[in-house]
Amino acid sequence: MNILIKSATIIDHNSKFNGETVDILIENKRINKIAKSIENTQNYPVVALENLHVSTGWFDSSVSFGEPGYEERETLANGLKTAALSGFTAVAVNANTNPVIDSKADINYLKQQAKNQPVTLLPVGALTKESKGTDLAEMFDMHNAGAVAFYDYQKPIANPNLFKIALQYADTFGGLVCDFSQESKIAGSGMMHEHIASTHLGLKGIPALAESLQIARNLHILEYTGGKLHIPTISSAESVALIRAAKQKGMDVTCSVAIHNLLLTDDLLKDFNTNYKLLPPLRTQTDLDALIEGLNDGTIDMVCTDHNPIDIEHKNVEFDHAMFGSIGLESAFGALNRIYSTEQTVKLLTAGKLRFGFNHNTINEGESADLSFFNPDKSYTFTEKKILSTSKNTCFLNETLIGEAYGIYANGYLLIKQS
């Protein structure tokens, strides 16, 4: 699809047009021309929106959809549409489906379902068969089929020898291994951060120790085996310190933090609102400050939404019985843009692409067009009407957000929110 973008401010520090308000002509999926003014001689569809800003496409390294098996939570089609209208041009999709994505056939299924979509689906295969933590899954076959990483979503590998073998095996073909940072016996049946708030509420806690113990173990094993490790969704100050030290040793490790762990603390659980029941849990202001410092100094490589749709039957129940998780695609930009400059927000939302095998284009003439459209200045209340996902479990409900995505142009498709 050929289009003309009018009066767009470019936010891309790798573009020579960074900070300029220009017109952008896209033909045959490429940026053909960038100039102060371009005439629409071919009568192409025009993108002209209020306070329009454009950046290279945003990427989310941790997204869960329901399909196959949990379509009542979210289908692939609606999930990818939600991602697009939230400004994301690529998402790494977790294997926590039914059946679990643990074979070449499963990877092929996801890729086939995501064909001819504006958003690129990057499949994450399970690390172990059925994500049971007993035997390694078909990692090499999944890698050849297009899996970008291997991860038993929110299920830590308890057996250290199995984790060691996974790193060694994946290293033979350059595979990226992930592990959820929670020592299960320490975490037990905890439901929130173990601290003053959990004591007041009478809820079993998950201490930060459970996270840092698993990370310390995994980093020791990585130092022994070599290979590539990604640590998803860290949440504690001690975790930041451990990963910072590992990077200083030159170890090939990256990590992410969920956006809600940068803005929300465990104090919010005082009303037993299950939208705040998250894994890893919301922690303290001290942890939040350390996470932000880790992002600022490069210890934390990327942010993610950790988008996890949960249907009402499993979320709108007593706190003890509610499932962990929050959706996050729709609120991602507005939440992050609340605490960072627009330039830094865009930088964080585009980080991590190369780690997960996705090209990082720039906004320059001759480049492939992979673009996110947004208004960074719009302030609004994030109500249920703003939610595009099938499931409505968001920890940012009724929060004031600053900045809203319009949509994307990617893979030759234009998808913009209807006003």
C-alpha positions as CSV (number, residue, x, y, z in Angstrom):
1,M,0.0,0.0,0.0
2,N,1.4,3.4,-1.0
3,I,0.6,6.3,1.3
4,L,1.6,9.9,2.0
5,I,2.1,11.0,5.6
6,K,1.6,14.7,6.1
7,S,3.2,17.0,8.7
8,A,4.7,14.3,10.9
9,T,7.4,15.0,13.5
10,I,10.1,12.3,13.3
11,I,11.4,10.8,16.5
12,D,14.3,8.6,15.5
13,H,17.8,9.5,16.8
14,N,19.3,7.4,13.8
15,S,17.5,9.6,11.2
16,K,19.0,12.7,9.8
17,F,15.4,14.1,10.0
18,N,15.1,13.5,13.7
19,G,13.0,16.2,15.4
20,E,11.8,17.7,12.0
21,T,8.2,18.0,10.9
22,V,8.0,16.7,7.4
23,D,6.0,14.8,4.8
24,I,6.9,11.1,4.1
25,L,6.1,9.3,0.9
26,I,5.9,5.5,1.1
27,E,5.9,3.5,-2.1
28,N,6.3,-0.3,-2.5
29,K,6.8,-0.6,1.3
30,R,9.7,1.7,1.3
31,I,10.3,5.3,2.3
32,N,10.7,7.0,-1.1
33,K,10.9,10.6,-0.1
34,I,11.1,12.8,3.0
35,A,10.6,16.6,2.5
36,K,9.0,19.6,4.1
37,S,6.2,19.3,1.7
38,I,5.3,16.6,-0.9
39,E,2.5,16.9,-3.4
40,N,0.1,14.0,-3.6
41,T,0.4,13.7,-7.4
42,Q,-0.6,10.0,-7.4
43,N,-3.7,10.5,-5.2
44,Y,-2.4,8.1,-2.5
45,P,-4.2,7.7,0.8
46,V,-3.1,10.4,3.2
47,V,-2.3,10.1,6.9
48,A,-2.9,13.4,8.5
49,L,-3.6,13.4,12.2
50,E,-3.5,15.8,15.1
51,N,0.0,16.4,16.5
52,L,1.2,13.5,14.5
53,H,4.6,12.0,15.5
54,V,6.2,9.0,13.9
55,S,9.0,6.6,15.0
56,T,10.4,3.3,13.9
57,G,8.0,0.5,14.8
58,W,7.7,-0.5,18.5
59,F,8.5,-4.0,19.7
60,D,7.2,-5.9,22.7
61,S,9.3,-8.9,23.9
62,S,6.6,-10.5,26.1
63,V,3.0,-10.9,24.8
64,S,0.5,-13.6,25.5
65,F,-2.5,-14.4,23.4
66,G,-5.0,-17.1,24.1
67,E,-5.0,-18.9,20.8
68,P,-4.8,-21.9,20.6
69,G,-6.8,-23.2,23.5
70,Y,-7.9,-20.0,25.3
71,E,-9.6,-18.0,22.6
72,E,-12.1,-16.6,25.2
73,R,-9.1,-14.6,26.5
74,E,-7.8,-13.4,23.2
75,T,-7.6,-14.6,19.6
76,L,-4.5,-14.1,17.5
77,A,-6.4,-12.0,15.0
78,N,-7.7,-9.6,17.7
79,G,-4.5,-9.6,19.6
80,L,-2.4,-8.6,16.6
81,K,-5.0,-5.9,15.7
82,T,-4.7,-4.6,19.3
83,A,-1.0,-4.6,19.1
84,A,-1.1,-2.6,15.8
85,L,-3.5,0.0,17.1
86,S,-1.4,0.3,20.2
87,G,1.6,1.2,18.1
88,F,3.5,-2.1,17.9
89,T,4.8,-3.5,14.6
90,A,6.3,-6.6,16.1
91,V,5.5,-8.8,19.2
92,A,7.2,-11.8,20.6
93,V,4.4,-14.2,21.5
94,N,4.8,-16.6,24.5
95,A,4.1,-20.3,24.4
96,N,1.5,-20.4,27.2
97,T,-1.3,-21.8,25.1
98,N,-3.2,-25.1,25.1
99,P,-1.5,-27.0,23.7
100,V,1.8,-25.4,24.6
101,I,3.9,-24.2,21.7
102,D,6.7,-26.8,21.9
103,S,7.2,-28.2,18.4
104,K,8.0,-27.2,14.9
105,A,4.4,-27.7,13.9
106,D,3.2,-25.3,16.6
107,I,5.6,-22.6,15.5
108,N,4.4,-23.1,11.9
109,Y,0.8,-22.8,13.1
110,L,1.5,-19.4,14.7
111,K,3.3,-18.1,11.7
112,Q,0.6,-19.3,9.3
113,Q,-2.1,-17.6,11.5
114,A,-0.2,-14.3,11.5
115,K,0.4,-14.2,7.7
116,N,-0.7,-11.1,5.9
117,Q,-0.9,-9.1,9.1
118,P,0.6,-5.6,9.7
119,V,2.2,-6.8,12.9
120,T,5.0,-9.3,12.7
121,L,4.5,-12.2,15.1
122,L,7.8,-13.5,16.5
123,P,7.0,-16.9,18.1
124,V,8.7,-17.9,21.4
125,G,8.9,-21.7,21.7
126,A,8.6,-23.5,25.1
127,L,11.9,-24.4,26.6
128,T,10.7,-27.7,27.9
129,K,8.0,-30.1,26.6
130,E,4.6,-28.9,27.6
131,S,6.4,-26.3,29.8
132,K,6.6,-29.0,32.5
133,G,10.3,-28.4,33.3
134,T,11.2,-32.1,32.8
135,D,12.6,-32.6,29.3
136,L,13.8,-30.1,26.7
137,A,11.4,-29.3,23.9
138,E,12.4,-29.5,20.2
139,M,14.5,-26.4,20.4
140,F,16.5,-26.9,17.2
141,D,13.5,-27.7,15.1
142,M,11.6,-24.8,16.5
143,H,14.6,-22.5,15.8
144,N,14.7,-23.6,12.2
145,A,10.9,-23.0,11.9
146,G,11.3,-19.4,13.2
147,A,11.2,-19.5,17.0
148,V,13.2,-16.4,18.3
149,A,13.6,-17.6,21.8
150,F,12.7,-20.4,24.3
151,Y,10.8,-19.8,27.4
152,D,8.3,-21.6,29.7
153,Y,6.3,-18.5,30.4
154,Q,6.2,-17.7,34.2
155,K,7.3,-21.3,35.0
156,P,10.9,-21.3,36.4
157,I,13.2,-24.2,35.5
158,A,13.7,-25.9,38.9
159,N,16.3,-28.4,37.7
160,P,19.7,-26.5,37.4
161,N,21.2,-29.3,35.3
162,L,18.4,-29.1,32.8
163,F,18.9,-25.4,32.6
164,K,22.7,-25.9,32.1
165,I,22.0,-28.4,29.3
166,A,19.5,-26.0,27.7
167,L,22.1,-23.2,27.5
168,Q,24.8,-25.6,26.1
169,Y,22.5,-27.0,23.5
170,A,21.0,-23.7,22.4
171,D,24.5,-22.3,22.1
172,T,25.3,-24.8,19.2
173,F,22.8,-22.9,17.0
174,G,22.7,-19.5,18.6
175,G,19.4,-19.9,20.4
176,L,18.2,-17.5,23.1
177,V,17.2,-19.1,26.4
178,C,14.9,-17.5,28.9
179,D,13.9,-18.5,32.4
180,F,11.3,-17.0,34.7
181,S,13.1,-15.6,37.8
182,Q,11.3,-17.2,40.7
183,E,12.6,-19.9,43.1
184,S,9.3,-21.8,43.5
185,K,10.0,-23.2,47.0
186,I,10.8,-19.7,48.3
187,A,7.8,-18.2,46.6
188,G,5.4,-20.9,47.7
189,S,1.8,-20.0,47.3
190,G,2.5,-16.2,47.6
191,M,0.2,-13.8,45.9
192,M,1.9,-10.4,46.3
193,H,5.2,-8.9,47.4
194,E,6.3,-10.0,50.8
195,H,6.5,-6.7,52.8
196,I,4.5,-4.5,55.1
197,A,1.5,-4.4,52.8
198,S,1.2,-8.2,52.6
199,T,1.4,-8.4,56.4
200,H,-1.4,-5.8,56.8
201,L,-3.6,-7.5,54.2
202,G,-3.0,-11.0,55.6
203,L,-1.8,-12.3,52.2
204,K,1.0,-14.7,51.6
205,G,4.0,-13.0,50.2
206,I,6.5,-13.6,47.4
207,P,9.8,-12.2,48.7
208,A,12.3,-10.5,46.3
209,L,14.7,-13.2,47.5
210,A,12.8,-15.7,45.3
211,E,13.6,-13.7,42.3
212,S,17.3,-12.9,43.1
213,L,18.1,-16.5,44.0
214,Q,16.9,-17.8,40.7
215,I,18.8,-15.1,38.8
216,A,22.0,-15.7,40.8
217,R,21.8,-19.4,40.1
218,N,21.2,-18.9,36.4
219,L,24.0,-16.4,36.0
220,H,26.4,-18.8,37.7
221,I,25.4,-21.5,35.2
222,L,25.6,-19.0,32.3
223,E,29.2,-18.1,33.3
224,Y,30.0,-21.8,33.3
225,T,28.3,-22.8,30.0
226,G,28.4,-19.7,27.8
227,G,25.5,-19.1,25.5
228,K,22.8,-16.4,25.4
229,L,20.4,-15.7,28.3
230,H,17.5,-13.4,28.4
231,I,15.9,-12.7,31.8
232,P,12.3,-11.6,31.4
233,T,10.4,-9.2,33.7
234,I,12.7,-8.5,36.6
235,S,11.2,-6.6,39.5
236,S,13.6,-6.1,42.4
237,A,16.6,-4.0,43.3
238,E,18.8,-7.0,44.0
239,S,18.1,-8.4,40.5
240,V,19.3,-5.2,38.9
241,A,22.5,-5.4,40.9
242,L,23.2,-9.1,40.0
243,I,22.6,-8.4,36.3
244,R,24.8,-5.3,36.3
245,A,27.6,-7.3,37.8
246,A,27.2,-10.1,35.2
247,K,27.3,-7.6,32.4
248,Q,30.5,-6.1,33.8
249,K,32.0,-9.6,33.5
250,G,31.1,-9.6,29.8
251,M,28.4,-12.3,30.1
252,D,25.9,-12.5,27.2
253,V,22.8,-11.7,29.2
254,T,19.9,-9.3,28.6
255,C,16.8,-8.5,30.7
256,S,13.5,-6.8,30.5
257,V,11.1,-5.1,32.9
258,A,7.4,-4.9,32.6
259,I,6.1,-1.3,32.3
260,H,3.8,-1.7,35.3
261,N,6.7,-2.5,37.6
262,L,8.1,0.9,36.8
263,L,5.1,2.8,37.8
264,L,3.0,0.9,40.4
265,T,3.9,-0.4,43.9
266,D,2.4,-3.0,46.3
267,D,0.5,-0.3,48.2
268,L,-2.2,-0.4,45.5
269,L,-3.3,-3.9,46.7
270,K,-5.0,-2.4,49.8
271,D,-8.5,-2.9,48.2
272,F,-7.7,-6.5,47.0
273,N,-8.2,-5.4,43.4
274,T,-7.2,-8.5,41.3
275,N,-6.1,-6.3,38.4
276,Y,-3.0,-5.7,40.6
277,K,-2.3,-9.4,41.1
278,L,0.7,-9.7,38.9
279,L,3.7,-12.0,38.5
280,P,6.3,-10.9,39.3
281,P,4.4,-8.9,41.9
282,L,4.3,-5.2,42.3
283,R,7.1,-4.4,44.8
284,T,8.2,-1.3,46.7
285,Q,9.3,2.2,45.8
286,T,12.9,1.2,46.5
287,D,12.7,-1.6,43.9
288,L,10.9,0.7,41.4
289,D,13.7,3.3,41.8
290,A,16.3,0.7,41.2
291,L,14.6,-0.6,38.1
292,I,14.4,2.9,36.7
293,E,18.1,3.4,37.5
294,G,18.8,0.1,35.8
295,L,17.0,1.3,32.6
296,N,18.9,4.6,32.7
297,D,22.3,3.0,32.9
298,G,21.7,0.2,30.4
299,T,21.6,-2.7,32.9
300,I,18.0,-3.3,31.8
301,D,17.9,-3.7,28.1
302,M,14.2,-3.2,27.3
303,V,10.8,-2.7,28.6
304,C,7.8,-5.0,27.8
305,T,4.1,-4.9,28.5
306,D,4.0,-8.5,29.6
307,H,0.5,-8.4,28.1
308,N,-1.5,-11.3,29.5
309,P,-5.3,-11.4,28.9
310,I,-7.3,-13.2,31.5
311,D,-11.0,-13.8,31.1
312,I,-13.4,-12.4,33.7
313,E,-14.2,-15.9,35.1
314,H,-10.6,-16.2,36.2
315,K,-10.0,-12.5,37.2
316,N,-13.1,-11.2,38.8
317,V,-13.1,-13.6,41.7
318,E,-11.7,-13.6,45.3
319,F,-8.1,-12.5,45.4
320,D,-6.8,-15.9,46.5
321,H,-8.3,-17.6,43.4
322,A,-7.7,-14.9,40.8
323,M,-5.1,-15.6,38.1
324,F,-2.0,-13.5,37.8
325,G,-1.7,-11.1,34.9
326,S,-2.6,-7.8,33.2
327,I,-3.1,-6.7,29.7
328,G,-0.7,-3.9,28.7
329,L,-0.5,-3.2,25.0
330,E,-3.0,-0.4,24.9
331,S,-1.6,1.5,27.9
332,A,2.1,1.0,27.2
333,F,3.0,4.2,25.5
334,G,0.8,6.5,27.6
335,A,2.1,4.9,30.8
336,L,5.8,5.0,29.9
337,N,5.5,8.5,28.4
338,R,4.3,9.6,31.8
339,I,7.7,9.1,33.4
340,Y,10.1,9.5,30.5
341,S,10.5,12.1,27.7
342,T,8.9,11.1,24.4
343,E,12.4,10.5,22.9
344,Q,13.4,8.1,25.7
345,T,10.0,6.4,25.7
346,V,10.4,5.7,21.9
347,K,13.9,4.5,22.5
348,L,12.7,2.0,25.2
349,L,9.8,0.8,23.1
350,T,12.1,0.1,20.1
351,A,14.9,-1.6,22.1
352,G,15.4,-5.3,22.1
353,K,14.5,-5.9,18.4
354,L,17.9,-7.2,17.5
355,R,18.1,-9.5,20.5
356,F,14.9,-11.2,19.3
357,G,16.1,-11.3,15.6
358,F,14.0,-8.4,14.3
359,N,15.5,-5.8,12.0
360,H,15.8,-2.3,13.4
361,N,15.1,0.1,10.5
362,T,15.5,3.9,10.5
363,I,13.4,6.6,9.1
364,N,15.5,7.6,6.1
365,E,14.9,7.6,2.4
366,G,15.4,4.1,0.9
367,E,14.6,2.3,4.1
368,S,11.8,-0.3,4.6
369,A,8.8,1.4,6.1
370,D,8.1,0.1,9.6
371,L,6.5,2.9,11.5
372,S,4.5,3.7,14.6
373,F,2.1,6.8,14.7
374,F,1.3,8.6,17.9
375,N,0.4,11.8,19.7
376,P,2.8,12.2,22.6
377,D,0.9,15.1,24.3
378,K,-2.6,13.8,24.7
379,S,-3.6,13.4,28.3
380,Y,-6.6,11.2,29.1
381,T,-8.1,8.7,31.5
382,F,-7.6,5.1,30.5
383,T,-11.1,3.7,30.8
384,E,-12.5,0.4,29.7
385,K,-13.7,2.0,26.5
386,K,-10.0,2.4,25.5
387,I,-9.4,-1.3,25.8
388,L,-9.2,-3.1,22.5
389,S,-8.4,-6.6,24.0
390,T,-11.1,-9.2,24.5
391,S,-10.1,-9.4,28.2
392,K,-10.3,-6.2,30.2
393,N,-7.9,-7.0,33.1
394,T,-5.7,-4.0,33.2
395,C,-3.7,-2.6,36.1
396,F,-3.9,0.9,34.6
397,L,-7.7,1.1,34.6
398,N,-8.8,4.7,35.3
399,E,-5.2,5.9,35.5
400,T,-4.2,9.2,33.7
401,L,-2.0,8.5,30.8
402,I,0.0,10.9,28.7
403,G,0.3,10.1,25.0
404,E,-1.7,7.8,22.7
405,A,-0.9,5.6,19.8
406,Y,-2.7,6.1,16.5
407,G,-1.6,2.9,14.8
408,I,1.1,1.7,12.4
409,Y,2.4,1.2,8.9
410,A,4.2,-2.1,8.6
411,N,4.6,-5.0,6.1
412,G,2.8,-2.8,3.5
413,Y,-0.3,-2.4,5.6
414,L,-1.7,0.8,7.2
415,L,-3.9,0.4,10.3
416,I,-5.1,3.5,12.1
417,K,-7.6,3.9,15.0
418,Q,-11.0,5.1,13.9
419,S,-11.8,8.4,15.6
